[in-house]
Amino acid sequence: MRIHPHPPAAKVKQLLAACKLPGADLEDEHFEHFFGCGEQADPKGVVGVELHGKFGLLRSLAVDQTARRRGCGKRLVKEVEQYAAGRGVQSLYLLTTTAEDFFAALGYRRVERAQVPEAIRNTQEFSSLCPASSSVMVKDLAG
């Protein structure tokens, strides 16, 4: 499956809804930092990143049931990590309720909410969209 930038916003929102992930806060400018997996017009997987200086928030990794276990998710995460690192991000954070093992296998480690930088804590996803019971994970991209 091919990885490409800028999947159609409507398709991203549709896939997020199907995977029961938050997307209510996504505005047009967010989609500049999204990637898709599969056909440009109909991605089977998506991921995005919010850039906050040297910190980033990986968000909205969603893969359609029909495309799971084919490497789409791993390839999307690798792409968004490279993209973020190329823009000066040193640490990439995420919140998850269901995929902690998946992200741990990709080098992310769980951290306490109090350890998360203010720039990330102030995002809508962190502060209001994801439940407080979500696992918070981080991966250092520098070095």
Biotite code that builds the C-alpha atoms (Angstrom):
import biotite.structure as struc

atoms = struc.array([
    struc.Atom([0.000, 0.000, 0.000], chain_id="A", res_id=1, res_name="MET", atom_name="CA", element="C"),
    struc.Atom([1.283, 3.405, -1.021], chain_id="A", res_id=2, res_name="ARG", atom_name="CA", element="C"),
    struc.Atom([1.704, 6.186, 1.570], chain_id="A", res_id=3, res_name="ILE", atom_name="CA", element="C"),
    struc.Atom([0.732, 9.688, 0.428], chain_id="A", res_id=4, res_name="HIS", atom_name="CA", element="C"),
    struc.Atom([0.283, 13.135, 1.991], chain_id="A", res_id=5, res_name="PRO", atom_name="CA", element="C"),
    struc.Atom([-2.974, 15.065, 2.212], chain_id="A", res_id=6, res_name="HIS", atom_name="CA", element="C"),
    struc.Atom([-5.735, 12.453, 2.072], chain_id="A", res_id=7, res_name="PRO", atom_name="CA", element="C"),
    struc.Atom([-9.189, 13.980, 1.466], chain_id="A", res_id=8, res_name="PRO", atom_name="CA", element="C"),
    struc.Atom([-10.546, 15.513, 4.677], chain_id="A", res_id=9, res_name="ALA", atom_name="CA", element="C"),
    struc.Atom([-13.973, 13.929, 4.217], chain_id="A", res_id=10, res_name="ALA", atom_name="CA", element="C"),
    struc.Atom([-12.399, 10.478, 3.887], chain_id="A", res_id=11, res_name="LYS", atom_name="CA", element="C"),
    struc.Atom([-10.234, 11.062, 6.971], chain_id="A", res_id=12, res_name="VAL", atom_name="CA", element="C"),
    struc.Atom([-13.278, 12.028, 9.031], chain_id="A", res_id=13, res_name="LYS", atom_name="CA", element="C"),
    struc.Atom([-15.232, 9.058, 7.676], chain_id="A", res_id=14, res_name="GLN", atom_name="CA", element="C"),
    struc.Atom([-12.470, 6.623, 8.613], chain_id="A", res_id=15, res_name="LEU", atom_name="CA", element="C"),
    struc.Atom([-12.028, 8.183, 12.059], chain_id="A", res_id=16, res_name="LEU", atom_name="CA", element="C"),
    struc.Atom([-15.739, 7.824, 12.740], chain_id="A", res_id=17, res_name="ALA", atom_name="CA", element="C"),
    struc.Atom([-15.696, 4.193, 11.584], chain_id="A", res_id=18, res_name="ALA", atom_name="CA", element="C"),
    struc.Atom([-12.803, 3.502, 13.975], chain_id="A", res_id=19, res_name="CYS", atom_name="CA", element="C"),
    struc.Atom([-14.492, 5.445, 16.814], chain_id="A", res_id=20, res_name="LYS", atom_name="CA", element="C"),
    struc.Atom([-11.702, 8.016, 17.066], chain_id="A", res_id=21, res_name="LEU", atom_name="CA", element="C"),
    struc.Atom([-12.175, 11.714, 17.858], chain_id="A", res_id=22, res_name="PRO", atom_name="CA", element="C"),
    struc.Atom([-12.121, 14.182, 15.011], chain_id="A", res_id=23, res_name="GLY", atom_name="CA", element="C"),
    struc.Atom([-14.518, 16.898, 16.089], chain_id="A", res_id=24, res_name="ALA", atom_name="CA", element="C"),
    struc.Atom([-11.673, 19.392, 16.531], chain_id="A", res_id=25, res_name="ASP", atom_name="CA", element="C"),
    struc.Atom([-10.097, 18.826, 13.117], chain_id="A", res_id=26, res_name="LEU", atom_name="CA", element="C"),
    struc.Atom([-10.042, 21.954, 10.977], chain_id="A", res_id=27, res_name="GLU", atom_name="CA", element="C"),
    struc.Atom([-8.800, 22.372, 7.404], chain_id="A", res_id=28, res_name="ASP", atom_name="CA", element="C"),
    struc.Atom([-5.289, 23.342, 8.547], chain_id="A", res_id=29, res_name="GLU", atom_name="CA", element="C"),
    struc.Atom([-4.890, 20.046, 10.420], chain_id="A", res_id=30, res_name="HIS", atom_name="CA", element="C"),
    struc.Atom([-5.121, 18.028, 7.207], chain_id="A", res_id=31, res_name="PHE", atom_name="CA", element="C"),
    struc.Atom([-1.875, 19.590, 5.951], chain_id="A", res_id=32, res_name="GLU", atom_name="CA", element="C"),
    struc.Atom([-0.150, 17.219, 8.384], chain_id="A", res_id=33, res_name="HIS", atom_name="CA", element="C"),
    struc.Atom([-2.060, 14.010, 7.526], chain_id="A", res_id=34, res_name="PHE", atom_name="CA", element="C"),
    struc.Atom([-1.001, 10.992, 5.524], chain_id="A", res_id=35, res_name="PHE", atom_name="CA", element="C"),
    struc.Atom([-3.006, 8.234, 3.915], chain_id="A", res_id=36, res_name="GLY", atom_name="CA", element="C"),
    struc.Atom([-2.335, 4.630, 3.006], chain_id="A", res_id=37, res_name="CYS", atom_name="CA", element="C"),
    struc.Atom([-3.714, 3.167, -0.206], chain_id="A", res_id=38, res_name="GLY", atom_name="CA", element="C"),
    struc.Atom([-5.459, 5.106, -2.952], chain_id="A", res_id=39, res_name="GLU", atom_name="CA", element="C"),
    struc.Atom([-5.291, 8.905, -2.687], chain_id="A", res_id=40, res_name="GLN", atom_name="CA", element="C"),
    struc.Atom([-9.026, 9.323, -3.189], chain_id="A", res_id=41, res_name="ALA", atom_name="CA", element="C"),
    struc.Atom([-10.012, 6.479, -0.849], chain_id="A", res_id=42, res_name="ASP", atom_name="CA", element="C"),
    struc.Atom([-7.366, 5.819, 1.818], chain_id="A", res_id=43, res_name="PRO", atom_name="CA", element="C"),
    struc.Atom([-7.644, 2.650, 3.878], chain_id="A", res_id=44, res_name="LYS", atom_name="CA", element="C"),
    struc.Atom([-5.553, 4.146, 6.656], chain_id="A", res_id=45, res_name="GLY", atom_name="CA", element="C"),
    struc.Atom([-4.740, 7.638, 7.930], chain_id="A", res_id=46, res_name="VAL", atom_name="CA", element="C"),
    struc.Atom([-2.562, 9.333, 10.509], chain_id="A", res_id=47, res_name="VAL", atom_name="CA", element="C"),
    struc.Atom([-1.889, 12.934, 11.447], chain_id="A", res_id=48, res_name="GLY", atom_name="CA", element="C"),
    struc.Atom([0.391, 14.980, 13.637], chain_id="A", res_id=49, res_name="VAL", atom_name="CA", element="C"),
    struc.Atom([-0.029, 18.276, 15.433], chain_id="A", res_id=50, res_name="GLU", atom_name="CA", element="C"),
    struc.Atom([3.211, 20.245, 15.561], chain_id="A", res_id=51, res_name="LEU", atom_name="CA", element="C"),
    struc.Atom([4.005, 22.206, 18.719], chain_id="A", res_id=52, res_name="HIS", atom_name="CA", element="C"),
    struc.Atom([7.628, 23.301, 18.408], chain_id="A", res_id=53, res_name="GLY", atom_name="CA", element="C"),
    struc.Atom([9.900, 20.501, 19.550], chain_id="A", res_id=54, res_name="LYS", atom_name="CA", element="C"),
    struc.Atom([6.882, 18.405, 20.573], chain_id="A", res_id=55, res_name="PHE", atom_name="CA", element="C"),
    struc.Atom([4.333, 16.676, 18.402], chain_id="A", res_id=56, res_name="GLY", atom_name="CA", element="C"),
    struc.Atom([1.031, 14.920, 19.014], chain_id="A", res_id=57, res_name="LEU", atom_name="CA", element="C"),
    struc.Atom([0.496, 11.854, 16.876], chain_id="A", res_id=58, res_name="LEU", atom_name="CA", element="C"),
    struc.Atom([-3.203, 11.639, 16.323], chain_id="A", res_id=59, res_name="ARG", atom_name="CA", element="C"),
    struc.Atom([-5.862, 9.785, 14.510], chain_id="A", res_id=60, res_name="SER", atom_name="CA", element="C"),
    struc.Atom([-4.109, 6.602, 13.420], chain_id="A", res_id=61, res_name="LEU", atom_name="CA", element="C"),
    struc.Atom([-7.034, 4.761, 11.881], chain_id="A", res_id=62, res_name="ALA", atom_name="CA", element="C"),
    struc.Atom([-6.925, 1.731, 9.612], chain_id="A", res_id=63, res_name="VAL", atom_name="CA", element="C"),
    struc.Atom([-9.949, 0.219, 7.939], chain_id="A", res_id=64, res_name="ASP", atom_name="CA", element="C"),
    struc.Atom([-10.748, -3.347, 9.034], chain_id="A", res_id=65, res_name="GLN", atom_name="CA", element="C"),
    struc.Atom([-10.028, -4.602, 5.487], chain_id="A", res_id=66, res_name="THR", atom_name="CA", element="C"),
    struc.Atom([-6.467, -3.197, 5.559], chain_id="A", res_id=67, res_name="ALA", atom_name="CA", element="C"),
    struc.Atom([-5.366, -4.312, 9.014], chain_id="A", res_id=68, res_name="ARG", atom_name="CA", element="C"),
    struc.Atom([-2.407, -6.644, 9.522], chain_id="A", res_id=69, res_name="ARG", atom_name="CA", element="C"),
    struc.Atom([-0.890, -5.613, 6.182], chain_id="A", res_id=70, res_name="ARG", atom_name="CA", element="C"),
    struc.Atom([1.626, -3.081, 7.476], chain_id="A", res_id=71, res_name="GLY", atom_name="CA", element="C"),
    struc.Atom([-0.436, 0.023, 6.723], chain_id="A", res_id=72, res_name="CYS", atom_name="CA", element="C"),
    struc.Atom([-0.448, 1.267, 10.340], chain_id="A", res_id=73, res_name="GLY", atom_name="CA", element="C"),
    struc.Atom([3.272, 0.711, 10.859], chain_id="A", res_id=74, res_name="LYS", atom_name="CA", element="C"),
    struc.Atom([4.136, 2.429, 7.593], chain_id="A", res_id=75, res_name="ARG", atom_name="CA", element="C"),
    struc.Atom([1.902, 5.392, 8.437], chain_id="A", res_id=76, res_name="LEU", atom_name="CA", element="C"),
    struc.Atom([3.516, 5.808, 11.863], chain_id="A", res_id=77, res_name="VAL", atom_name="CA", element="C"),
    struc.Atom([7.003, 5.650, 10.328], chain_id="A", res_id=78, res_name="LYS", atom_name="CA", element="C"),
    struc.Atom([6.030, 8.279, 7.749], chain_id="A", res_id=79, res_name="GLU", atom_name="CA", element="C"),
    struc.Atom([4.569, 10.667, 10.313], chain_id="A", res_id=80, res_name="VAL", atom_name="CA", element="C"),
    struc.Atom([7.611, 10.212, 12.587], chain_id="A", res_id=81, res_name="GLU", atom_name="CA", element="C"),
    struc.Atom([9.954, 11.133, 9.725], chain_id="A", res_id=82, res_name="GLN", atom_name="CA", element="C"),
    struc.Atom([7.754, 14.076, 8.787], chain_id="A", res_id=83, res_name="TYR", atom_name="CA", element="C"),
    struc.Atom([7.682, 15.366, 12.373], chain_id="A", res_id=84, res_name="ALA", atom_name="CA", element="C"),
    struc.Atom([11.427, 14.879, 12.886], chain_id="A", res_id=85, res_name="ALA", atom_name="CA", element="C"),
    struc.Atom([12.062, 16.808, 9.677], chain_id="A", res_id=86, res_name="GLY", atom_name="CA", element="C"),
    struc.Atom([10.153, 19.721, 11.188], chain_id="A", res_id=87, res_name="ARG", atom_name="CA", element="C"),
    struc.Atom([12.179, 19.792, 14.394], chain_id="A", res_id=88, res_name="GLY", atom_name="CA", element="C"),
    struc.Atom([10.002, 17.586, 16.598], chain_id="A", res_id=89, res_name="VAL", atom_name="CA", element="C"),
    struc.Atom([12.121, 15.838, 19.214], chain_id="A", res_id=90, res_name="GLN", atom_name="CA", element="C"),
    struc.Atom([9.398, 13.986, 21.125], chain_id="A", res_id=91, res_name="SER", atom_name="CA", element="C"),
    struc.Atom([6.178, 12.586, 19.695], chain_id="A", res_id=92, res_name="LEU", atom_name="CA", element="C"),
    struc.Atom([3.280, 11.990, 22.108], chain_id="A", res_id=93, res_name="TYR", atom_name="CA", element="C"),
    struc.Atom([0.025, 10.088, 21.664], chain_id="A", res_id=94, res_name="LEU", atom_name="CA", element="C"),
    struc.Atom([-3.042, 8.994, 23.571], chain_id="A", res_id=95, res_name="LEU", atom_name="CA", element="C"),
    struc.Atom([-4.639, 5.595, 23.132], chain_id="A", res_id=96, res_name="THR", atom_name="CA", element="C"),
    struc.Atom([-7.291, 3.453, 24.744], chain_id="A", res_id=97, res_name="THR", atom_name="CA", element="C"),
    struc.Atom([-6.808, 0.374, 22.566], chain_id="A", res_id=98, res_name="THR", atom_name="CA", element="C"),
    struc.Atom([-3.389, 0.318, 20.880], chain_id="A", res_id=99, res_name="ALA", atom_name="CA", element="C"),
    struc.Atom([-0.786, 0.547, 23.636], chain_id="A", res_id=100, res_name="GLU", atom_name="CA", element="C"),
    struc.Atom([0.847, -2.758, 22.638], chain_id="A", res_id=101, res_name="ASP", atom_name="CA", element="C"),
    struc.Atom([0.970, -1.721, 18.969], chain_id="A", res_id=102, res_name="PHE", atom_name="CA", element="C"),
    struc.Atom([2.751, 1.533, 19.782], chain_id="A", res_id=103, res_name="PHE", atom_name="CA", element="C"),
    struc.Atom([5.052, -0.084, 22.371], chain_id="A", res_id=104, res_name="ALA", atom_name="CA", element="C"),
    struc.Atom([6.273, -2.428, 19.628], chain_id="A", res_id=105, res_name="ALA", atom_name="CA", element="C"),
    struc.Atom([7.173, 0.682, 17.595], chain_id="A", res_id=106, res_name="LEU", atom_name="CA", element="C"),
    struc.Atom([9.305, 2.167, 20.373], chain_id="A", res_id=107, res_name="GLY", atom_name="CA", element="C"),
    struc.Atom([6.767, 4.264, 22.292], chain_id="A", res_id=108, res_name="TYR", atom_name="CA", element="C"),
    struc.Atom([6.778, 4.147, 26.078], chain_id="A", res_id=109, res_name="ARG", atom_name="CA", element="C"),
    struc.Atom([4.042, 4.974, 28.532], chain_id="A", res_id=110, res_name="ARG", atom_name="CA", element="C"),
    struc.Atom([4.420, 8.159, 30.598], chain_id="A", res_id=111, res_name="VAL", atom_name="CA", element="C"),
    struc.Atom([2.390, 9.810, 33.313], chain_id="A", res_id=112, res_name="GLU", atom_name="CA", element="C"),
    struc.Atom([0.155, 12.706, 32.292], chain_id="A", res_id=113, res_name="ARG", atom_name="CA", element="C"),
    struc.Atom([2.115, 15.041, 34.583], chain_id="A", res_id=114, res_name="ALA", atom_name="CA", element="C"),
    struc.Atom([5.243, 14.420, 32.454], chain_id="A", res_id=115, res_name="GLN", atom_name="CA", element="C"),
    struc.Atom([3.590, 15.690, 29.256], chain_id="A", res_id=116, res_name="VAL", atom_name="CA", element="C"),
    struc.Atom([4.704, 19.168, 28.108], chain_id="A", res_id=117, res_name="PRO", atom_name="CA", element="C"),
    struc.Atom([2.186, 21.977, 28.462], chain_id="A", res_id=118, res_name="GLU", atom_name="CA", element="C"),
    struc.Atom([1.954, 22.477, 24.687], chain_id="A", res_id=119, res_name="ALA", atom_name="CA", element="C"),
    struc.Atom([0.606, 18.936, 24.325], chain_id="A", res_id=120, res_name="ILE", atom_name="CA", element="C"),
    struc.Atom([-1.570, 19.071, 27.467], chain_id="A", res_id=121, res_name="ARG", atom_name="CA", element="C"),
    struc.Atom([-3.275, 22.169, 26.035], chain_id="A", res_id=122, res_name="ASN", atom_name="CA", element="C"),
    struc.Atom([-4.421, 20.436, 22.828], chain_id="A", res_id=123, res_name="THR", atom_name="CA", element="C"),
    struc.Atom([-8.113, 19.647, 22.532], chain_id="A", res_id=124, res_name="GLN", atom_name="CA", element="C"),
    struc.Atom([-7.380, 15.969, 22.045], chain_id="A", res_id=125, res_name="GLU", atom_name="CA", element="C"),
    struc.Atom([-5.426, 15.800, 25.308], chain_id="A", res_id=126, res_name="PHE", atom_name="CA", element="C"),
    struc.Atom([-7.528, 18.168, 27.383], chain_id="A", res_id=127, res_name="SER", atom_name="CA", element="C"),
    struc.Atom([-11.058, 17.226, 26.365], chain_id="A", res_id=128, res_name="SER", atom_name="CA", element="C"),
    struc.Atom([-11.535, 14.756, 23.506], chain_id="A", res_id=129, res_name="LEU", atom_name="CA", element="C"),
    struc.Atom([-9.752, 11.667, 24.808], chain_id="A", res_id=130, res_name="CYS", atom_name="CA", element="C"),
    struc.Atom([-10.818, 10.127, 28.107], chain_id="A", res_id=131, res_name="PRO", atom_name="CA", element="C"),
    struc.Atom([-8.630, 10.609, 31.174], chain_id="A", res_id=132, res_name="ALA", atom_name="CA", element="C"),
    struc.Atom([-8.199, 6.834, 31.231], chain_id="A", res_id=133, res_name="SER", atom_name="CA", element="C"),
    struc.Atom([-6.269, 6.934, 27.938], chain_id="A", res_id=134, res_name="SER", atom_name="CA", element="C"),
    struc.Atom([-2.676, 5.756, 28.016], chain_id="A", res_id=135, res_name="SER", atom_name="CA", element="C"),
    struc.Atom([-0.194, 8.519, 27.237], chain_id="A", res_id=136, res_name="VAL", atom_name="CA", element="C"),
    struc.Atom([2.876, 7.417, 25.309], chain_id="A", res_id=137, res_name="MET", atom_name="CA", element="C"),
    struc.Atom([5.965, 9.121, 23.926], chain_id="A", res_id=138, res_name="VAL", atom_name="CA", element="C"),
    struc.Atom([8.786, 8.365, 21.535], chain_id="A", res_id=139, res_name="LYS", atom_name="CA", element="C"),
    struc.Atom([11.965, 10.392, 21.368], chain_id="A", res_id=140, res_name="ASP", atom_name="CA", element="C"),
    struc.Atom([12.729, 11.177, 17.733], chain_id="A", res_id=141, res_name="LEU", atom_name="CA", element="C"),
    struc.Atom([16.008, 13.035, 18.275], chain_id="A", res_id=142, res_name="ALA", atom_name="CA", element="C"),
    struc.Atom([19.137, 10.902, 18.172], chain_id="A", res_id=143, res_name="GLY", atom_name="CA", element="C"),
])
